[in-house]
């Protein structure tokens, strides 16, 4: 268990368990460079920051400038939410994709040096490995909105809802 009170996993374990959803998430994040990261400030309020998310060596990484506010937030409280850039217009380029979980700071020099060399990242920097607790994709499918969600320790499910006051229905 992480500090979130919920079980966590690695991105590679999530990807092995849910390859179809993981592929869609990676594709959505790959459409744009900049995304939105929510962290928890010292006073408990949310902070929303721009970030580049990097899928490399089977994991999802978050790199940050030294002593950036978001890095300091994650050092103090590793909980985060990451949303893929929705893109221009209203079609969201295949859906809205969000990942929540725990960010684990990587401090060993070998991993930092290897990441810097592979990513072309100037040092020094903070590097965090993502441990997802929830992955969600929301998209419009015809006249319905669909939501596919995965959470560690629960079966993946898809909910669909029409543009009326009827309850959502769950697909098997």
PyMOL commands that set and color helices and strands:
alter all, ss='L'
color gray80, all
select helices_A, chain A and resi 11-17+19-30+69-76+92-94+109-119
alter helices_A, ss='H'
color red, helices_A
select strands_A, chain A and resi 34-40+46-56+59-64+79-83+96-106+126-141+144-151+154-161+169-171
alter strands_A, ss='S'
color yellow, strands_A
deselect
rebuild
show_as cartoon
